[in-house]
Amino acid sequence: MPPSQRATQMTDYIQVWQCIGCGRIEAPQTCIGVCRDRKAFMVGKDDHERALAANAALQQQLERTRAMLLRFGRAEPKPGQWENSWRALQAQVQEALAMLASADGVKPPA
């Protein structure tokens, strides 16, 4: 499963009651005091840490991709070298696609 999908698929939410005044959290019942509670949902620490790690990996992948795109945008072939430049650009695009595909576990296009 691609990291982008893993990050959004957490196991379960935990329903809790949180006081809108003091922020106290209780589960699974409300208190019988003067607090006014609202329903809130939380996730487990492991699920949260997995989502953070997946987010960090996607941010790194985005930065690598951005650097490659900037390189493509700034490329200027020398006079008479359009064909060589085009082939080099195609090779670099294939490299970028392979990098993105490997991060998602997908086979790059041929």
C-alpha positions as a Markdown table, in Angstrom:
| # | Residue | x | y | z |
|---|---|---|---|---|
| 1 | Met | 0.0 | 0.0 | 0.0 |
| 2 | Pro | 1.4 | 3.4 | -0.9 |
| 3 | Pro | 2.6 | 5.6 | 2.0 |
| 4 | Ser | 0.1 | 8.3 | 1.0 |
| 5 | Gln | -2.7 | 5.8 | 1.6 |
| 6 | Arg | -1.1 | 4.2 | 4.7 |
| 7 | Ala | -1.0 | 7.7 | 6.4 |
| 8 | Thr | -4.7 | 8.1 | 6.1 |
| 9 | Gln | -5.7 | 4.6 | 7.3 |
| 10 | Met | -5.5 | 4.5 | 11.1 |
| 11 | Thr | -6.9 | 1.7 | 13.1 |
| 12 | Asp | -9.6 | 3.0 | 15.3 |
| 13 | Tyr | -10.8 | 6.2 | 16.9 |
| 14 | Ile | -11.3 | 6.3 | 20.6 |
| 15 | Gln | -14.4 | 8.2 | 21.7 |
| 16 | Val | -13.8 | 10.4 | 24.8 |
| 17 | Trp | -15.6 | 13.2 | 26.5 |
| 18 | Gln | -13.7 | 16.5 | 26.8 |
| 19 | Cys | -14.8 | 19.4 | 29.0 |
| 20 | Ile | -15.2 | 22.5 | 26.9 |
| 21 | Gly | -14.2 | 24.6 | 29.9 |
| 22 | Cys | -11.1 | 23.0 | 31.5 |
| 23 | Gly | -10.2 | 20.5 | 28.8 |
| 24 | Arg | -10.4 | 17.4 | 31.1 |
| 25 | Ile | -10.8 | 14.2 | 29.2 |
| 26 | Glu | -12.8 | 11.2 | 30.4 |
| 27 | Ala | -13.8 | 7.9 | 28.7 |
| 28 | Pro | -16.3 | 6.3 | 28.2 |
| 29 | Gln | -18.7 | 8.2 | 30.5 |
| 30 | Thr | -19.4 | 11.8 | 31.1 |
| 31 | Cys | -18.9 | 13.3 | 34.6 |
| 32 | Ile | -21.8 | 14.3 | 36.8 |
| 33 | Gly | -20.3 | 17.6 | 37.9 |
| 34 | Val | -20.8 | 21.1 | 36.5 |
| 35 | Cys | -18.6 | 20.5 | 33.4 |
| 36 | Arg | -20.1 | 20.8 | 30.0 |
| 37 | Asp | -18.7 | 18.0 | 27.8 |
| 38 | Arg | -18.4 | 17.6 | 24.1 |
| 39 | Lys | -17.6 | 14.4 | 22.2 |
| 40 | Ala | -14.1 | 14.2 | 20.9 |
| 41 | Phe | -12.2 | 11.5 | 19.0 |
| 42 | Met | -8.6 | 10.5 | 19.6 |
| 43 | Val | -6.1 | 8.1 | 18.0 |
| 44 | Gly | -3.6 | 5.9 | 19.6 |
| 45 | Lys | 0.0 | 7.0 | 20.0 |
| 46 | Asp | 1.3 | 4.3 | 17.6 |
| 47 | Asp | -1.1 | 5.3 | 14.9 |
| 48 | His | -0.2 | 8.9 | 15.3 |
| 49 | Glu | 3.5 | 8.2 | 15.2 |
| 50 | Arg | 3.0 | 6.1 | 12.0 |
| 51 | Ala | 1.1 | 9.0 | 10.4 |
| 52 | Leu | 3.9 | 11.4 | 11.4 |
| 53 | Ala | 6.6 | 9.2 | 9.9 |
| 54 | Ala | 4.6 | 8.7 | 6.7 |
| 55 | Asn | 4.1 | 12.5 | 6.5 |
| 56 | Ala | 7.9 | 13.1 | 6.9 |
| 57 | Ala | 8.7 | 10.5 | 4.2 |
| 58 | Leu | 6.2 | 12.2 | 1.8 |
| 59 | Gln | 7.7 | 15.6 | 2.6 |
| 60 | Gln | 11.2 | 14.3 | 1.8 |
| 61 | Gln | 9.9 | 12.8 | -1.5 |
| 62 | Leu | 8.2 | 16.1 | -2.3 |
| 63 | Glu | 11.5 | 18.0 | -1.8 |
| 64 | Arg | 13.5 | 15.6 | -4.0 |
| 65 | Thr | 10.8 | 15.9 | -6.7 |
| 66 | Arg | 10.8 | 19.7 | -6.4 |
| 67 | Ala | 14.5 | 19.8 | -6.9 |
| 68 | Met | 14.3 | 17.7 | -10.0 |
| 69 | Leu | 11.5 | 19.8 | -11.5 |
| 70 | Leu | 13.6 | 23.0 | -10.8 |
| 71 | Arg | 16.5 | 21.4 | -12.6 |
| 72 | Phe | 14.3 | 20.6 | -15.6 |
| 73 | Gly | 12.8 | 24.1 | -15.7 |
| 74 | Arg | 16.2 | 25.8 | -15.7 |
| 75 | Ala | 17.8 | 23.6 | -18.4 |
| 76 | Glu | 18.9 | 25.3 | -21.6 |
| 77 | Pro | 20.4 | 23.2 | -24.3 |
| 78 | Lys | 23.4 | 24.5 | -26.1 |
| 79 | Pro | 23.0 | 25.5 | -29.8 |
| 80 | Gly | 22.8 | 22.4 | -32.0 |
| 81 | Gln | 22.4 | 20.1 | -29.0 |
| 82 | Trp | 18.6 | 19.9 | -28.8 |
| 83 | Glu | 18.4 | 16.2 | -29.5 |
| 84 | Asn | 21.0 | 15.3 | -26.9 |
| 85 | Ser | 19.4 | 17.6 | -24.4 |
| 86 | Trp | 16.0 | 16.0 | -25.1 |
| 87 | Arg | 17.3 | 12.5 | -24.5 |
| 88 | Ala | 19.0 | 13.6 | -21.2 |
| 89 | Leu | 15.8 | 15.2 | -20.1 |
| 90 | Gln | 13.8 | 12.1 | -20.9 |
| 91 | Ala | 16.3 | 10.0 | -18.9 |
| 92 | Gln | 16.0 | 12.4 | -15.9 |
| 93 | Val | 12.2 | 12.3 | -16.1 |
| 94 | Gln | 12.3 | 8.5 | -16.0 |
| 95 | Glu | 14.6 | 8.7 | -13.0 |
| 96 | Ala | 12.1 | 11.0 | -11.2 |
| 97 | Leu | 9.2 | 8.7 | -12.1 |
| 98 | Ala | 11.1 | 5.7 | -10.8 |
| 99 | Met | 11.9 | 7.5 | -7.6 |
| 100 | Leu | 8.2 | 8.4 | -7.1 |
| 101 | Ala | 7.0 | 4.9 | -8.0 |
| 102 | Ser | 9.4 | 3.2 | -5.7 |
| 103 | Ala | 8.2 | 5.3 | -2.8 |
| 104 | Asp | 4.6 | 4.2 | -3.5 |
| 105 | Gly | 5.5 | 0.6 | -4.3 |
| 106 | Val | 4.2 | 1.0 | -7.9 |
| 107 | Lys | 6.0 | -0.1 | -11.1 |
| 108 | Pro | 7.2 | 2.9 | -13.1 |
| 109 | Pro | 5.9 | 3.5 | -16.6 |
| 110 | Ala | 8.0 | 2.1 | -19.4 |
